[in-house]
Amino acid sequence: MPQKIFGITGWKNSGKTTLTECVVRELSHRGYKISTVKHAHHSFDIDTEGTDSYRHRAAGAQEVAIVSFSRWALMHELRDTAEPSLDDIVSRMAPCDLIIVEGYKNDKHAKIEVRRKDSPTQIPLNAEQYSIVAIATDEGLQSQTVPVLDLNNIVAVSDFIENYCGLKS
């Protein structure tokens, strides 16, 4: 059975990460197994220069797994290959109740758009083009084609996601 995916998107500094964190906490508290995917538009590193795993990657290893008693991580170097699609990443993830995706604005999964009245970028995303099924905002929006949720009411935002994704049994 395919994984259930729901997105949180918006422009830079709109509050996507804060909302994602709060929704993950709320849905996890409700007993759901939640995983996340975060898309970065820049290079990043989760390893530190000088560590053994960093040295393995620097030596040319394609994948490096780090394992301890409390967690494990698998790093995959793309080298000269293309960035994997969201579907490719999701297919490698362990089964869960819901994968919350932050970013990936152009993919076709359903998303909540985050808008803040004091955000530097005020241009709304096109609901149809970006698969927006609701807007979470801290301003009163009228005449929208999708539901408008109070950005500061995490329970209501989480309820919307829970219902939209059919998580309640």
C-alpha positions in Angstrom: 0.0 0.0 0.0 1.5 3.4 -0.9 2.5 5.8 1.8 0.1 8.7 2.6 1.8 12.0 1.9 0.7 15.6 2.8 2.7 18.7 2.2 3.3 22.0 4.0 4.6 24.7 1.6 5.0 28.4 1.2 7.6 31.0 0.4 10.9 31.3 2.3 10.4 32.5 5.9 6.7 32.0 5.9 6.8 29.6 8.8 6.8 26.2 7.1 9.2 24.6 9.5 7.5 25.9 12.6 4.1 24.6 11.4 5.6 21.3 10.3 7.2 20.8 13.7 4.0 21.7 15.6 1.8 19.4 13.4 4.3 16.5 13.7 4.2 16.9 17.5 0.4 17.1 17.6 -0.2 14.1 15.3 2.5 12.1 17.0 0.8 12.9 20.4 -2.4 11.5 18.9 -0.6 8.2 18.4 0.3 8.4 14.6 3.6 7.3 13.3 4.7 10.4 11.3 7.8 10.7 9.1 9.0 13.9 7.3 10.8 14.9 4.2 12.4 18.3 4.0 13.5 19.7 0.7 16.5 22.0 0.7 17.3 24.4 -2.1 20.9 24.5 -1.1 23.8 22.2 -0.4 23.8 20.8 3.2 25.8 18.4 5.3 24.6 16.4 8.2 28.1 15.2 9.0 31.1 17.0 10.4 34.5 17.3 8.9 37.0 15.0 10.7 34.5 12.4 11.8 35.0 8.8 10.7 31.8 8.9 8.5 32.8 12.2 6.9 36.2 10.6 6.1 34.5 7.6 4.5 32.4 9.9 2.3 35.4 12.1 1.4 37.3 9.0 0.4 34.5 8.2 -2.2 32.0 6.0 -0.5 28.6 6.2 -2.3 26.6 5.5 0.8 27.7 5.7 4.5 25.5 4.3 7.3 26.1 5.5 10.9 24.6 3.3 13.6 24.4 3.7 17.3 22.2 2.5 20.2 19.9 5.4 19.8 19.6 6.1 16.0 21.0 5.3 12.6 21.4 7.4 9.5 22.2 6.6 5.9 23.9 9.3 3.8 23.9 8.9 0.0 26.2 11.0 -2.1 24.7 12.0 -5.4 28.1 12.9 -6.9 27.3 13.4 -10.6 23.7 12.0 -10.5 20.5 14.0 -10.5 18.6 14.9 -7.3 16.1 12.1 -6.6 12.3 12.7 -6.9 10.1 12.8 -3.9 8.6 9.5 -5.0 12.2 8.0 -5.0 12.8 9.2 -1.5 9.4 8.1 -0.2 9.9 4.6 -1.7 13.0 4.2 0.6 11.2 5.2 3.8 9.8 2.8 6.4 6.0 2.4 6.5 4.2 5.0 8.7 0.8 6.5 9.0 1.7 9.8 7.2 4.7 11.4 5.6 4.7 15.2 6.0 6.6 16.9 3.2 8.0 20.4 3.7 8.8 22.1 0.5 8.4 20.3 -2.9 6.0 23.0 -3.9 5.9 21.8 -7.5 5.0 18.2 -6.8 1.4 17.1 -7.1 0.7 15.9 -3.5 -1.9 17.8 -1.5 -0.5 20.7 0.5 -1.3 23.5 3.0 0.1 26.8 2.0 1.6 28.8 4.9 1.0 32.6 4.7 2.1 35.2 7.3 0.9 38.8 7.2 4.4 40.0 8.0 6.2 37.6 5.5 8.5 39.4 3.1 6.9 37.5 0.1 3.1 38.1 -0.1 2.5 36.5 -3.5 -0.1 33.8 -2.9 0.6 30.4 -4.5 -1.8 29.3 -7.2 -4.0 26.7 -5.5 -4.5 24.6 -8.6 -0.9 24.8 -9.9 0.6 23.9 -6.6 -2.1 21.4 -5.3 -3.0 23.7 -2.4 -6.0 22.2 -0.5 -6.0 24.8 2.4 -4.2 27.9 3.6 -2.9 28.3 7.1 -2.5 32.0 8.0 -2.4 34.5 10.7 -4.5 37.0 8.8 -8.2 37.1 7.9 -8.5 36.0 4.3 -11.8 36.3 2.5 -13.1 34.7 -0.7 -10.5 31.9 -1.0 -11.2 28.8 -3.1 -9.8 26.5 -0.4 -10.4 26.4 3.4 -8.5 29.0 5.5 -7.1 27.7 8.8 -5.8 29.7 11.7 -2.0 29.2 11.6 -1.8 29.5 15.4 -4.5 26.8 16.0 -2.3 23.7 15.7 -5.2 21.4 16.8 -7.4 22.7 14.0 -4.6 22.4 11.4 -3.9 18.9 12.6 -7.6 18.0 12.5 -7.8 19.2 8.9 -4.7 17.1 7.9 -6.0 14.0 9.9 -9.4 14.3 8.2 -8.1 15.1 4.7 -5.7 12.1 4.8 -8.3 9.7 6.2 -6.1 8.9 9.2 -9.0 8.3 11.6 -10.3 4.8 11.5 
